[in-house]
Amino acid sequence: MVVFLKLLKLEFRRFFRRPSTYLAITIMPLVLLTLGGLFFKSLGAQNLRIGVYSKDKSALSKFTVGVVMSLFQGGTVSYVGKDYEEKLMSGEYHAVIIIPEDFTSSLFSAKRTKLYYVPSPVDTHLSAAAFLVFKKLFDDLGGGPFFNPQVLRQMYVSKSVPAPELVTEKGLDFSHVFAPALIFLTIMFTGLVIGSGVIVRDREENLATHYAFANLSPLKVVLLKLLPTFVLATVVGLASFGLFVASGLKIKTSVIALLVLNSAIFYSTLGLLISTFSKSSLTAYLIGSTLSFLFLLSSGALTPISSLPLALRKTVKLMPTTTAVYLTRVMQFFGEYGVSDLLKVNSAFTWTLSIAMVLLIILRLRLEQAPSKTMR
């Protein structure tokens, strides 16, 4: 045990001698947290700007189009001219709705007409979200009295009535809803970046042979490599959480701590597994980077996962980062309702899978040590 502890201490020193370690535990998380925080913070202050360009020049168009425009008096929707493409490309407007020439005549003839939606290449995620809202809104209004000319006329002559104000139930700041996902993304990157280079680098430096000749069992080798990566990933996750708490995030610490541990053990072990089966450091880092990108997309932090095929969606939901992101949002929206059961299931799955990966690593190391023992 004394020898093992000395080797573990030496392993930590080796970690901190490498520039890549500081990149993984300081620079990369700080960049992610800073840039991600800035981008997510903009969600709370972003003003949606939709332009309307009318090609309908009929006498009644001012009446029909005017009624629709009167619904938006806060500056969200406003008229634009023929130069709307320039305004879209500059980001001045997130989207422009083009009203066709036959809009009014089709309404009065009870025919279905079309409105053409042109998104901006700037902040396209906002224009895409707005398109879905407008499309569903118009679909739901179809067949009802809203676009009936008689109803429009009554709306046109009615006195101004204040519209309901839409607010979140708990006064949520959406920057605090999205940003905590960065806690688990930093853990993922740290675990995969550091872990994927550990064992393969030992092979390249001929240290693996020394471990075999020193009668260091594969289990002890795994623990020597896994513990520093796990500790560093955990520290990075908890430090990131501390930064968000300092900025006003309110969420149960014990749940986040367990989610951090789950993510840290999974991605540290996965990084070690990649390192064990890779032929070179370059191959290991390429595989780790590719998986990081896939886990980022499947986490639900930045992209929707509800449109995935059912089988793939069920698999993705088992991943630690996906579960962590989901549970943090559940706690922010609904409190601790249903969190405990899902947390238990995910913890059991994560640690079982991590143990299975450790067994694979041990088996691989035993196969590698066999020729060395034969030669000795």
C-alpha positions in Angstrom: 0.0 0.0 0.0 2.9 2.4 0.8 4.4 1.8 -2.6 1.1 2.3 -4.3 0.5 5.6 -2.5 4.0 6.8 -3.5 3.3 5.9 -7.1 -0.1 7.6 -6.9 1.6 10.8 -5.6 4.1 10.5 -8.5 1.3 10.1 -10.9 -0.3 13.3 -9.8 3.0 15.1 -10.2 3.3 13.7 -13.7 -0.2 15.1 -14.5 0.7 18.5 -13.3 4.0 18.6 -15.3 2.0 18.3 -18.6 0.8 21.5 -20.2 -2.3 19.6 -21.5 -3.4 19.1 -17.9 -3.6 22.8 -17.2 -5.3 23.3 -20.6 -7.9 20.7 -19.6 -8.6 21.7 -16.0 -8.2 25.5 -16.2 -8.1 27.2 -19.6 -10.7 25.0 -21.3 -13.3 25.1 -18.5 -12.8 28.9 -18.1 -13.3 29.4 -21.8 -16.4 27.2 -21.8 -17.8 28.9 -18.7 -17.0 32.4 -19.8 -18.2 32.2 -23.4 -21.1 29.9 -22.6 -22.2 32.1 -19.8 -22.1 35.1 -22.1 -24.1 33.4 -24.8 -26.6 31.9 -22.5 -27.0 35.2 -20.6 -28.1 36.8 -23.9 -31.1 34.6 -23.9 -32.6 36.5 -21.1 -32.1 39.9 -22.7 -32.6 39.0 -26.4 -35.3 41.0 -28.2 -36.9 39.2 -31.0 -37.3 41.4 -34.1 -39.6 40.3 -36.9 -40.1 42.4 -40.0 -43.2 42.4 -42.2 -42.9 43.2 -45.9 -46.3 43.5 -47.6 -46.7 43.0 -51.4 -50.4 43.4 -51.0 -51.2 46.9 -52.3 -55.0 46.6 -52.5 -57.3 49.2 -50.9 -58.3 46.8 -48.1 -54.8 45.7 -47.3 -54.2 48.5 -44.8 -57.2 47.1 -43.0 -56.3 43.4 -43.0 -52.6 43.8 -42.5 -53.1 46.7 -40.1 -55.1 44.5 -37.8 -52.4 41.9 -37.6 -49.7 44.5 -37.1 -51.8 46.1 -34.3 -51.4 42.9 -32.3 -47.7 43.7 -31.9 -47.2 47.2 -30.5 -44.1 46.5 -28.4 -41.6 46.7 -31.3 -41.3 42.9 -31.9 -43.0 43.2 -35.3 -42.6 46.2 -37.6 -42.8 47.1 -41.3 -39.7 46.8 -43.5 -39.1 47.8 -47.1 -37.6 46.2 -50.2 -34.2 46.3 -48.5 -35.3 43.6 -46.0 -32.6 41.2 -47.2 -29.9 43.6 -46.2 -31.5 44.0 -42.7 -31.7 40.2 -42.4 -28.0 39.7 -43.4 -26.9 42.4 -40.9 -28.9 40.8 -38.1 -31.1 43.9 -37.6 -34.1 41.6 -38.0 -34.2 37.9 -37.0 -36.8 37.1 -39.7 -39.1 38.8 -42.2 -42.6 37.7 -43.0 -43.6 38.5 -46.6 -47.3 39.1 -47.2 -48.3 38.1 -50.8 -50.3 40.2 -53.2 -53.4 38.1 -52.9 -53.5 38.1 -49.1 -56.6 40.3 -48.6 -58.6 39.0 -51.5 -58.0 35.4 -50.3 -59.2 36.3 -46.8 -62.4 37.8 -48.1 -62.9 34.8 -50.4 -62.4 32.4 -47.6 -59.4 30.9 -49.4 -56.2 29.8 -47.7 -53.3 32.0 -48.4 -49.6 31.8 -47.6 -47.2 34.0 -45.6 -43.5 33.6 -46.5 -41.0 33.4 -43.7 -37.4 34.4 -44.4 -34.9 33.8 -41.5 -31.7 35.7 -40.8 -28.3 34.0 -41.0 -27.5 35.8 -37.7 -29.0 34.2 -34.5 -30.7 31.6 -36.7 -31.8 29.6 -33.6 -34.1 32.5 -32.6 -35.6 32.8 -36.1 -36.1 29.0 -36.2 -37.9 29.0 -32.8 -40.0 32.0 -33.9 -41.0 30.2 -37.1 -42.2 27.1 -35.1 -44.3 29.3 -32.8 -45.8 31.3 -35.6 -46.5 28.2 -37.7 -48.2 26.4 -34.8 -50.1 29.6 -33.9 -51.5 30.0 -37.4 -52.3 26.3 -37.7 -54.3 26.4 -34.5 -56.1 29.6 -35.6 -57.0 28.0 -39.0 -60.7 27.2 -39.3 -61.6 29.5 -36.4 -63.1 33.0 -36.5 -59.8 34.9 -36.0 -59.2 35.6 -39.7 -62.8 36.1 -40.5 -63.2 39.6 -42.1 -66.1 40.4 -39.9 -64.0 39.6 -36.8 -61.1 41.6 -38.2 -63.4 44.5 -38.7 -64.6 44.4 -35.1 -61.0 44.2 -33.9 -60.1 47.1 -36.0 -62.7 49.5 -34.5 -62.4 48.2 -30.9 -60.8 50.2 -28.2 -57.3 49.3 -27.1 -57.3 46.4 -24.6 -54.1 45.4 -22.8 -52.8 42.0 -23.6 -51.9 39.4 -21.0 -48.3 39.4 -19.8 -46.5 36.1 -20.2 -44.1 35.3 -17.4 -42.4 32.2 -16.1 -44.1 30.6 -13.0 -41.1 31.0 -10.8 -39.6 34.1 -12.3 -36.9 32.0 -14.0 -33.9 33.6 -15.7 -33.3 31.5 -18.8 -29.6 32.2 -18.6 -29.6 30.3 -15.3 -31.5 27.4 -17.0 -29.1 26.8 -19.8 -25.8 27.8 -18.2 -25.5 25.0 -15.6 -25.2 22.5 -18.4 -21.7 23.8 -18.8 -20.8 22.2 -15.5 -21.2 18.8 -16.9 -19.7 19.6 -20.3 -16.5 20.8 -18.6 -16.4 17.5 -16.7 -16.9 15.6 -20.0 -14.1 17.4 -21.8 -11.7 17.1 -18.8 -12.3 13.4 -18.3 -12.0 12.6 -22.0 -9.0 14.9 -22.8 -6.9 13.8 -19.8 -8.0 10.2 -19.6 -7.6 9.4 -23.3 -3.9 10.1 -23.2 -2.9 8.4 -20.0 -2.1 4.7 -20.7 -1.2 5.1 -24.4 1.4 7.7 -23.4 2.9 5.3 -20.9 3.3 2.8 -23.7 5.1 5.4 -25.8 7.4 6.2 -22.9 8.0 2.5 -22.1 6.5 2.9 -18.6 4.0 0.1 -19.2 6.9 -2.5 -19.3 8.3 -1.2 -16.1 4.9 -1.7 -14.4 4.9 -5.3 -15.6 8.4 -6.0 -14.4 7.6 -4.4 -11.0 4.7 -6.9 -10.6 2.2 -4.1 -10.5 -1.2 -5.7 -11.1 -3.5 -4.4 -13.8 -6.0 -3.4 -11.1 -3.4 -1.2 -9.4 -2.4 0.3 -12.8 -6.0 1.2 -13.5 -6.4 2.8 -10.1 -3.1 4.7 -10.6 -4.4 6.2 -13.8 -8.1 6.5 -13.0 -7.9 8.2 -9.6 -6.0 11.4 -10.7 -8.3 11.8 -13.8 -11.4 11.3 -11.7 -10.3 13.7 -9.0 -9.4 16.4 -11.5 -12.7 16.0 -13.3 -14.6 16.2 -10.1 -12.7 19.3 -8.9 -13.4 21.0 -12.2 -17.1 20.2 -12.0 -17.5 21.4 -8.4 -15.5 24.6 -9.1 -17.7 25.3 -12.1 -20.8 24.8 -9.9 -19.3 27.2 -7.3 -19.0 29.9 -10.0 -22.6 29.5 -10.9 -23.8 29.6 -7.3 -21.8 32.8 -6.8 -23.6 34.3 -9.8 -27.0 33.5 -8.4 -27.9 29.9 -9.3 -30.1 28.3 -6.6 -30.2 24.5 -6.8 -29.8 21.6 -4.3 -26.1 21.1 -3.8 -26.2 17.4 -2.8 -27.9 16.5 -6.1 -25.4 18.4 -8.2 -22.6 16.8 -6.2 -23.8 13.3 -7.0 -24.4 14.2 -10.7 -20.8 15.6 -10.8 -19.4 12.4 -9.4 -21.5 10.3 -11.8 -20.2 12.3 -14.8 -16.6 12.4 -13.5 -16.4 8.6 -13.1 -18.0 7.8 -16.4 -16.0 10.1 -18.6 -12.7 9.4 -16.7 -13.2 5.7 -17.2 -14.3 6.1 -20.8 -11.2 8.2 -21.5 -9.0 5.5 -19.9 -10.8 2.8 -22.0 -10.0 4.8 -25.2 -6.4 5.2 -24.1 -6.0 1.5 -23.4 -7.2 0.3 -26.8 -5.6 3.1 -28.9 -2.3 2.5 -30.7 -1.0 6.1 -30.4 -1.7 9.3 -28.5 -3.0 10.9 -31.7 -5.5 8.2 -32.3 -6.7 8.4 -28.7 -7.1 12.2 -28.8 -9.0 12.0 -32.1 -11.4 9.4 -30.7 -11.8 11.4 -27.5 -12.5 14.6 -29.4 -15.1 12.8 -31.7 -16.9 11.3 -28.8 -16.9 14.7 -27.0 -18.6 16.3 -29.9 -21.2 13.5 -30.0 -21.9 13.7 -26.3 -22.2 17.5 -26.6 -24.9 17.1 -29.3 -26.7 14.4 -27.4 -26.6 16.1 -24.0 -29.7 18.2 -24.7 -27.8 21.3 -23.5 -27.6 23.0 -26.9 -29.7 20.9 -29.3 -33.1 19.2 -29.0 -33.2 15.4 -28.6 -36.9 14.9 -28.7 -36.8 14.5 -32.5 -34.4 11.5 -32.4 -35.7 8.0 -33.1 -37.2 6.4 -30.1 -34.5 3.8 -29.6 -31.7 6.3 -29.9 -33.5 8.7 -27.6 -33.8 6.1 -24.9 -30.1 5.3 -25.2 -29.1 9.0 -25.1 -31.2 9.6 -22.0 -29.1 7.1 -20.1 -25.9 9.1 -20.6 -24.7 11.0 -17.5 -24.5 14.4 -19.1 -28.0 14.1 -20.7 -29.5 13.0 -17.4 -27.6 15.7 -15.5 -28.8 18.5 -17.8 -32.4 17.2 -17.6 -32.4 16.9 -13.8 -31.0 20.3 -13.2 -33.8 21.8 -15.4 -36.4 19.7 -13.6 -35.3 21.0 -10.3 -35.3 24.6 -11.6 -38.8 24.2 -13.1 -40.6 21.9 -10.6 -38.4 21.5 -7.6 -37.4 18.0 -6.5 -40.5 16.3 -7.9 -39.4 12.9 -9.4 -35.7 13.7 -9.2 -34.8 11.1 -6.6 -35.9 8.0 -8.5 -34.3 9.1 -11.8 -31.1 10.0 -10.0 -30.9 6.5 -8.4 -31.5 4.7 -11.7 -28.9 6.9 -13.5 -26.3 6.5 -10.7 -26.7 2.7 -10.8 -26.4 2.6 -14.6 -23.4 5.0 -14.7 -21.4 3.2 -12.0 -22.3 -0.3 -13.4 -21.1 0.8 -16.9 -18.0 2.4 -15.4 -17.1 -0.9 -13.6 -17.7 -2.8 -16.8 -15.3 -0.5 -18.6 -12.7 -1.0 -15.8 -13.0 -4.7 -16.2 -12.3 -4.4 -19.9 -9.3 -2.2 -19.2 -7.9 -4.8 -16.8 -8.5 -7.6 -19.3 -6.6 -5.6 -21.9 -3.7 -4.9 -19.6 -3.4 -8.5 -18.6 -3.2 -9.5 -22.2 -0.4 -6.9 -22.7 1.5 -8.0 -19.6 1.4 -11.7 -20.6 4.3 -11.5 -23.2 6.4 -9.5 -20.7 6.1 -12.1 -18.0 6.8 -14.9 -20.5 10.0 -13.1 -21.6 11.1 -12.6 -18.0 
